[in-house]
């Protein structure tokens, strides 16, 4: 498949119990190749939590990005404050100052397990990422919402070039966990 015009039409959403028709065919993993037909609600969740779709150049991923690029921007988390955000596979300690800048520390494998919202999706995997356990400068962070993946814009390399990280589904948000 080389162009969006040559792509097969989706049939029914692969998520158990959904059964909606004719929405979007997604490419979700490379090794082994994995894809499926999803309704727009489930596609939105998968796109938010699957970095492949955000970076892949295949026609499936390009079509998905084009379809969702016009979506409203999510509200940004503003400081000052401190939050412990637990996802399916990891936990994040986020500290922001009054300007919304700060740091986040990711603790891989300290998540709260599968989210009910992820039923029928591929299981969340706790994978180690660069600088896990270290304070990473935060350029911006979306407001974390339980039952949705969370997006952060980070300065992982330390040179101001942003890295977008999308988490697995958020399970719990605790404001100022030191109290």
FENJOCOR-V858395 format. One record per helix or strand of 3 or more residues. SS is the DSSP state (A for helix, B for strand). FROM is the first residue (numbers start at 1). TO is the last residue. If there is no record, write none. Layout:
SS,FROM,TO ; SS,FROM,TO
This chain:
A,4,6 ; B,24,29 ; B,34,38 ; A,40,49 ; A,51,55 ; A,59,68 ; B,81,87 ; B,90,96 ; B,102,108 ; A,116,118 ; B,136,142 ; B,149,155 ; B,163,175
